[in-house]
Amino acid sequence: MRRCLILTLLCLSPLATRAAGPFEGEWTRTVEARAESKFVHHGIERAGPSVRPAAWLETDGLRLGAWVTVPLDETRRHEIALAANAGHTFSTGTKLELDLTHHHLRDARDGHPGHTAELTLTLVHPIGPGRVEASYLRDVSRDGKLGELAYAGERPLKSLGAFLHYRVYAGAKSARDVLPQMRPAVRDSYSYHGADFSVPYRVGGETVVTAGLHFAGTVGARPFWSPIRASGGAKVWLSLVASHSF
């Protein structure tokens, strides 16, 4: 895991140097290690117990990241991802974000693409004690689209000296070609919903440990959406994340 973090930082460092022109702020580097009892993406279980080392570079208005999801039960089917996020906050507090993510699934089979690209536009607006998030995603590789609506916020846990972060969400995804490596094309759609709860705790100047509890459910999701042919329905899983910034 340590070797993966070092490699991702080495890959991202030249990007930060070249991108420094229009983004004059100081770059923050973050390394992260995540362990979870399931790996779930848009309501679909993509792997069982997994670890995910990651590295991030961030400055005003721009964030770059890379991570590797390694299933503990079948390491040869790990996923590698690269991501770029650009955002702008308006005077009203509303924020507009654009995300571009590329996934590489090693040893892709059963018609699943080895490479996928996702472009996401998200509008975040503060309402009440939290914020509303509305997202629209285009899945280039599967000719798919996704819409998601979420509400997120934080509540103080005075007895612990920490905050409870929460996010509830619902969305729908459709694709004209779910399995691009298989013909004829498979067209399908499903809806999903879920909730995330996490408590971050600072254990040092720049080190944070976060424990999480997650739930997700799907309606109409058939097993071929998952690279491990996991069935749809309700899922509950735990996560533990340690991150350090410098």
N, C-alpha and C positions, 0 to 999 in steps of 0.2 A: 504494500500500500504506500509506503514512504517513497518507493521508487516511482510510482505512478504520479504522486504529487510533484516530485521534482521535475519529471518529464513535462507535465502540463505547465508548470511555471516557466520552464525553458522555452516552451512553444509560445506562450503568451507574451513573454518579455519583448521580443522583437515587434509584436503588434502594438504594444504600448509605446515603444519608441517611435514607430512610424505614425501613430495616431495622435501624437502629442501636439501637432500643429494647431488644429482648431480647438483642442481641449487643453487649456492652459493650466488647469488645476493640478494639484499634486495627486499622484496615483497611489491608491491604497491596494496592497496585496493581501489576499486572504487565502489560507489553506484550510481545507475542511475534510472531515471524515464522518461519514454517515453510515449507520447500521440500521436496518429495518427488517421486520419479520415478513414483509411483502413489498414488492415494487409494483406500484399501481400508477397508471398514467391515463387520465381522462376516464376513470372508472374501470379501466381494463387492467387485469392483473398480468403483467409482463414477465414476472419472475417471482420466485418464492423468497426465502431469507436471502438478503443481499447486503453487500457493503458498497459504498460509493465514495471513493476519494475524489476531491474536486479542488480546483484552484480558480481564483477570481482576480481580475484587475479592474479597479473602479476609479473614476474621476467624475467631475461634475458633468452630468448629462450622458455618460457613457459607461457601460459595464461589459466586460468580456469574461467568458468563463469556459472551462473545459472540465469534463468529468467522465468517469468510467463506472458503470454499474456492473458489478461482478456477482452473479448468483452463486451462493455457497454450495448449492447442490449440483451445478453444472457450469463450471467456470468457462468452458469453451464457448458459451453462448452469451458472452458479456456484450454490453452496449457502450459505445464511445460517443460522446456528444460534444459539440462546440456550440457556443451561444454568444450572441451580441445583442445588447439591449441599449436603446437610446430613448431618453425621456425628456419631457419639458413640463414644468409646473407653471401654471398661469397664476395671476394675481388673486384670482378667486379661490385658489387652493386646488382647483381641478388639475389633474395630471394626465398627460397623453404619453403612452409608451408604445414603442415598436420593438418587437423581438424577432430575431431570426435564429432558428436552431436547426442544426444538422445532426442527425443520428446515424450511426453506423452499427448495424447488428451483425456481429461476427457469426459465421456459420448459419446464415439465414436459410430457411427451408420452408417447405409446405406452401410455396407461393409468396412468402413475405419478402419485401424488398430489403436488400442489404444496406441501402442508403435511403433516408427519408429527410425531407426538408419541410420545416413548418415556419410560416410567417404569421405573426400574431399582432393585432392592434388592440390596445386596451385603454379604456377611459376610466379614470378613477376620480370619484367626486366625494368629498366629505359630507355625510348626512348623519345627524344625531351624534352619538358617541363613537361612531365608526365611519366607514366609507363604503360606498357602493362601487363595484368593479364590473364593467361590461366589456367582454372580450369577443373578438371575431378572429378566427384562425383559418388559414388556408393550408391544407396538406398537399403540397405539390406532387409528391410521389404517388399518392393514391387518388389524385383528383378529388380531394375531399374538402369539406368545410365544417366548421364547428362554431357554435355560439354558446357563450357561458355568461351567467349572471351570478354575482357573489356579493356577500356582505361580510366585512371583516372589521376587527377592532381589538382592543386590549382592555383588560380589567385588572385593577391592582389586587394583589394577594398580600395584604399587609402583614399577615402572620409569617409569611415566607420572605418578605422583602423582595418580591418579584412580581412579574405581570403574567397573566394568562392571556395568550394570544389565541384568537378564535377566527375561523373562517367557514362560512356555510355557503354552498354553491349548488347550482343546477345547470345542466347544459344538454346539448344534443349534437350529435356528430353523424355525418353521412359521407359516403364515398362512392364514386362511380367505379372504382377499381381497387377494392380492398386488398386483393392479392395480385399485384402487378406481374409477378412471375408465373402466373397461371392463366390459362385461356380455356374457355371464354371468360371474359371479365366478370368478376363477382361484385354486384352492386348491393349495398346494404346501408342501414342506418340504425341508430339506437339513441336512447337518452340516458343520462346519468345524474347522480346527485351525491352529495356527501358533506362531511364536516371534518375540519382539522382543529385540534386543540394542542397547544404547545406552551411550555414554560421554559424560557431561557434564563440561565443563571450565570452571572459573571464570576469566574473563579480566579481571575487575574486581571491585570491591566487591559489586555487585549484578547483574552481567551474567554469564550462563552461555551457553555454546555447546555444543550436544549433537549428536553424530553418531550415526546409527542405521542398523542393518541389520535387515530384516524379512522374514519368510516367512509365507505363509498358503496353505492348500489347502482345497478344498471337495469334498464328495461329494454328488452328486445336485442340485447347484445349476444350474438352467437359466438361459439368458441373460436371460430377462425379469426376473430379480431385479435386474439392473443397468440404470440409466437410460441407459447407453451400449451396452447389449446385449453387454457383455463376457462371454466364455466363462468357465466355471468352471475348476477345476484349480489347479495350483500357481502361485504368484506370488512373486517376489522383488523387493524395492525398497529404495531408500536414502532417508534423510531427513537434513536439517540444520536445526536449530532454534536461534535466538538469542532469548533472553529477558532482560528487564531489569525489576527490581522497585524500587519507590520508595514 
